[in-house]
Amino acid sequence: MNAPFNARLATSPDVFASVLGPDAASRDSYRRAMMQAVDVALENAHVHDRPYAGNRLEDLMGLVDSIEPFPDTGLGTATIIDEVGRLAVRHALAVSHPRAVAHLHCPVAVPALAAEALISVTNQSLDSWDQSPFATLVEERVVRWLAAEAGLGEAASGSFTSGASQSNMTALHLAAERCGLAARHTGVIFTSAHAHFSVVKSARILGFAADAVVTVDVDSEGRMRPEALSAGIEKAIQAGRPVVAIVATAGTTDLGAIDPLEAIADLADRHGIFLHVDAAYGGGLLFSRHKKRLAGLERARSIALDFHKMLFQPISCGVLLVADKADFLPLGMKADYLNPEEAVFEGAPNLVEHSFQTTRRADALKVLMTARALGRDGLDALICRTLENASAAAEAVTARAYLELARQPSLSTVVFRTVSASSPEDADEKTNRIRARLFETGVAALATTVLDGRVHFKLTLLNPRSTPDVVNRVLDAIGDVAKDMETNNAD
Ligand SMILES: *Cc1c(COP(=O)(O)O)cnc(C)c1O
């Protein structure tokens, strides 16, 4: 005969204390684990002055393969924090290192890190009010504040997302639902040639035809050309194709270019087209004195903002704002167990009706805690510093004879290449090799991208604790490696 459950399970009390409950043992285990995790993070981050000080790819693969994920007998929380936790920090890209300047990948604000701990320990889920009584209302409060900051009206609403990929996809779904099913077969979505690839990916996921996304030409600074958009719209109308949406970009991923939002909004208004603005990157300007550069944003029907880019939030943290909450109706499916037709809690919002997701993190809390902790002045100072660093970097590039600046920076990215006597193909290849060498030697983590058909370096300067000196060091290192490669080639 089987023993009663209790008798069998009572044999390993430690296992039960490892699930947090109201009892002293599990609370103590939680406190010790969190303190230890913080210590491991502090002791193992920045032990070398390098953005990447971990193993090279092959060795790292071997190391990770050697970790047995599921031993028969558990090793215990303390052992695992010390062992796996330490490795995770040591072999991480140090995003807060000033020479980690590759991607739209920011250092994190301390109030947001504290908020993360509270988000995970309370483990609220935003799908229904009864699973997140305070957090649901916090998201609504933060969304109302963000909508007002973006200049949207009283009817606005929104929902936190995993980031702009999800925000863009949701926006395109809402736009498509407005046009009916046929729109997915013949509809057109206009976006610029420099728009984020998630626009095309979303269209494919949402069942649009392969030719649905029409890319509009950009000007020399990478901004959508409204005349080209206008011509494209006329052409679509003549061909009898419904125009589902215009996706403008406020801050392109490479150049930080901000599309001419007013002129685009004029066209959207004239033709009654859904205007979505992907402000994943440039939306950060809303929290700075440079907000005016986003004039026209308030005329969008939906807006994507990412806080894990310019706003120092731990991943993931984005929001989709809509100008009219009625646009969320297509996501308003009812589930008997969650948000029944007959409301159980009268007047309580169930935010599952704003999202593709069901279970969803309470990420608005970290934005609230960061914004309230730092205030308008604080965020402005941090953001402006990153923009100043980019201007200084552009000057430093220009001042070096071996470098060539591609464009004046618009936000905090700086795109340039090395001047090369060799063929353009050789120069492209060399740029990639320099990038890899700088990463592997831990000198700098920088990016490459293709502009005007050629490989360029890209610095993304999201770190307000960086300085022009740091950037100078990176540019010097590029010169040194380039020279070194030339010397070795000549041998
Ligand atoms: C980063 C980025 C995205 C993708 O956002 P995720 O948060 O990574 O999903 C979309 N659009 C632009 C302009 C971006 O810079």
The ligand as a MOL file (V3000), in Angstrom:
LIG
                    3D

  0  0  0     0  0            999 V3000
M  V30 BEGIN CTAB
M  V30 COUNTS 15 15 0 0 0
M  V30 BEGIN ATOM
M  V30 1 C 14.7380 47.5260 -31.2720 0
M  V30 2 C 13.7500 47.9320 -32.2730 0
M  V30 3 C 12.6320 47.1450 -32.5420 0
M  V30 4 C 12.4560 45.7810 -31.9280 0
M  V30 5 O 12.1090 45.9190 -30.5990 0
M  V30 6 P 12.3080 44.7600 -29.5180 0
M  V30 7 O 12.0570 45.4760 -28.2580 0
M  V30 8 O 13.7100 44.2810 -29.6720 0
M  V30 9 O 11.3010 43.7160 -29.8200 0
M  V30 10 C 11.6800 47.6390 -33.4060 0
M  V30 11 N 11.8470 48.8310 -33.9970 0
M  V30 12 C 12.9240 49.6070 -33.7970 0
M  V30 13 C 13.0410 50.9160 -34.4950 0
M  V30 14 C 13.9220 49.1780 -32.9210 0
M  V30 15 O 15.0100 49.9260 -32.7180 0
M  V30 END ATOM
M  V30 BEGIN BOND
M  V30 1 1 1 2
M  V30 2 1 2 3
M  V30 3 2 2 14
M  V30 4 1 3 4
M  V30 5 2 3 10
M  V30 6 1 4 5
M  V30 7 1 5 6
M  V30 8 2 6 7
M  V30 9 1 6 8
M  V30 10 1 6 9
M  V30 11 1 10 11
M  V30 12 2 11 12
M  V30 13 1 12 13
M  V30 14 1 12 14
M  V30 15 1 14 15
M  V30 END BOND
M  V30 END CTAB
M  END
